[in-house]
Amino acid sequence: MTSPDIAALLRESDLRVTRPRVAVLGAVHALPHASTDSLIEAVRVELPEVSHQAVYDSLQALTSAGLVRRIQPAGSVARYESRVGDNHHHLICRTCGSIADVDCAVGDTPCLAASTDHGFTIDEAEVIYWGTCPGCSTAVTA
């Protein structure tokens, strides 16, 4: 994947281009499924003086603008990803917590069609597949 023009993405979303926003959005693109703490560490490489609050505020603005997606699997801290605009899902390792993207299932997918919408306009289905990643599976059998 080529590196996106971060400033252009911010402008297209009617967000002010600030150094913290540029650094945070760049870090989210570089570190898929990163926690806030991981993003703070990454941003501080570029902007050592950035505060926790500036990163939190940037993540909130980026999420609200649809440039970033926030996920929070059960038992995990919030994670952020730059893959937005599609209805993809996630695989999560129960052992190490690694997360991988999974495209939406095709064909017969009865669990992704609600049996009733209760008047809601449904725009997304969230599916999380839990299991053990190849690295952890190998460690268990070794």
Residue pairs with C-beta under 8 A, 6 or more apart in sequence:
3 29
4 29
4 82
6 22
6 25
6 26
6 29
7 17
7 22
9 25
9 67
10 16
10 17
10 21
10 22
10 25
10 67
11 17
13 65
13 66
13 67
14 65
15 21
15 61
15 62
15 65
15 67
18 58
19 47
19 50
20 43
20 47
20 50
20 54
20 55
20 57
20 58
21 58
21 61
21 62
23 43
23 46
23 47
23 50
23 58
24 39
24 43
24 55
24 58
24 59
24 62
25 58
25 62
25 67
25 68
25 82
26 46
27 34
27 39
27 42
27 43
28 34
28 39
28 59
28 62
28 68
28 80
28 81
28 82
29 82
30 42
31 38
31 39
31 42
32 81
32 82
32 83
32 99
32 101
33 71
33 79
33 80
33 81
33 90
33 99
34 42
34 79
34 80
35 77
35 78
35 79
35 80
36 55
36 56
36 59
36 77
36 78
36 80
37 77
39 55
39 59
39 80
40 50
40 52
40 55
43 50
43 55
44 50
59 68
59 70
59 80
62 68
63 69
63 70
63 80
66 84
66 85
67 82
67 84
68 80
68 81
68 82
68 84
69 80
69 81
69 82
69 83
69 84
70 78
70 79
70 80
71 78
71 79
71 80
71 81
71 90
71 99
72 78
72 79
73 79
73 90
73 92
73 99
73 128
74 128
76 92
76 97
79 99
81 101
83 101
86 103
86 104
87 104
87 124
87 125
88 101
88 102
88 103
88 104
89 101
89 102
89 103
89 104
89 126
89 127
89 128
89 129
90 99
90 100
90 101
90 102
90 127
90 128
90 129
91 99
91 100
91 101
91 102
91 128
91 129
91 130
91 131
91 133
92 98
92 99
92 128
92 129
92 130
92 131
93 99
93 131
93 132
93 133
93 136
94 130
94 131
94 132
95 132
95 133
95 136
95 139
95 140
96 133
96 135
96 136
98 133
98 135
100 133
102 127
102 129
104 112
105 112
111 127
112 125
112 127
114 122
132 140
